[in-house]
Amino acid sequence: MRITWLGIAALLAAGSIPAAASTPSSGGIRAVASSASAGIRVLRTRQPVRHIAADGSRVAVATTTDKQSICDRIVVWSPTKRSSVSFKTGVCNDVSTIDDIWGLALAGKTALWLEAGGGNWIELGVFSHTLGSKKTKLVSPSASYSLSAYESYNYGPYSFLGNLFGAGNLLVFNSWTACMEVPVGWEGATCPQSASGGDPVMLYSNQKLFKVAKGKGVEIASAPNTQIGVTGIVSVGSDRDAVAVAPAVVAVDAKRIAAQNPDGSVTIYSAKGAVLQSIPIPSGTFSGFALQDSQLVTIRDDKLELYNVSSGRLVKTISVAAGSRLRDLQNGLAVYVSKLKVHVLRLSDKRGVTYSPPGKGTVDAQIEPSGLFYSYNTKSEVYLMRFPNTKSPGRVVFVPYAKVLKELG
């Protein structure tokens, strides 16, 4: 699907995870397991966790730090095999630049991530690394934008990359460019043509969908230019940027790609880019999508909606807490995050179980046939920025699938 580690004790909603002796692993990582915890294992990272992306029995973890001259890392952990692999990224902190990992995906043995770095100009690149390989590959075209983006009379043309997703052997991402059209006689146009009305508009062009094949990004679909009113734009890197892209990848399964259009509707593509289905989802405020087999799930306007992919029809609506973010779907179990808690919801009967990580800051989660993965940090993001030398603040917890089912009842 979409950041090095020691021994642990952590708390779950059902109780505590007993501490156990740690076994060293590659990249300075140790995983903890206990028979009393029914196969639950925990990974502790030397750097804070920023993103996780699971596929099958593995989870990729992007760890980042504000510590100078230290590079962010990707860890690929297989808790059932008690093994892990760790490698550096090109994101190495410097006092004069902005450097970070902005996206992460995993498909089989290949991790895909988005690197952002630079000063007044941000350079973007999508990179991949396959387990067993010594090389990290740049798979995307070049992209860049200015920090002055969205300021009056100073937008574009800029290019962007984003929306990384993976499953099975399928890894995909988007690229697009943006500039501002202004009415005739106005100053500050960054597009060659003028706006046709009395207000400025953003023009999104070169909107492309890429699949990673043999270490390269291959274009498999594209879309016509899209115009959106400037008043609807929030900031660079926001969800609004991603939605403006058509097709904007929002979810994948092993053989298909779900891409959202600016009007809210979703198009289902094959792995080769052929259009398979169109699902007329109304516009609204979206917070995540997930796709598997005949089910497409989204959270729209604080309601979880289940759609049948074959018919395109809405099957079920379930209310969730305001601000919930949908993160994944597996065999009818939807996973979403709300107020630093991880929720697993069975769509068939609406039964749920909640996991309450004991940490601070961002919580993320993914679910696979092997089980549930969720991440957190022991300290808040503000604390970790002030004290980048904090020892091993990151956590990733693995809960076997059978245990999740047992807790659901």
Secondary structure, DSSP 8 states (H G I E B T S, - for coil): ---------EEETTEEE-----EEEGGGEEEEE-GGGTT-EEEEESS-EEEEEEETTEEEEEE---STT-EEEEEEEETTTTEEEEEEEEEE--TTSEEEEEEEEEETTEEEEEEEEESSEEEEEEEEEETT-S-EEE-S--EEEETTTTSTT----EEEEEEEEEETTEEEEEEEEEEEE-BTT-S---SSS-BSSSS-EEEEEEEEEEEEETTEEEEEEEE--EEEEGGG---TTSHHHHHHSTTEEEEE-SSEEEEE-TTS-EEEEETTS-EEEEE----S-EEEEEEETTEEEEEETTEEEEEETTT--EEEEEE--TT-EEEEEETTEEEEEETTEEEEEETTT--EEEE--SSEEEEEEEEETTEEEEEEESS-HHHHHH-TT-SS-EEEEEEEHHHHHHHH-
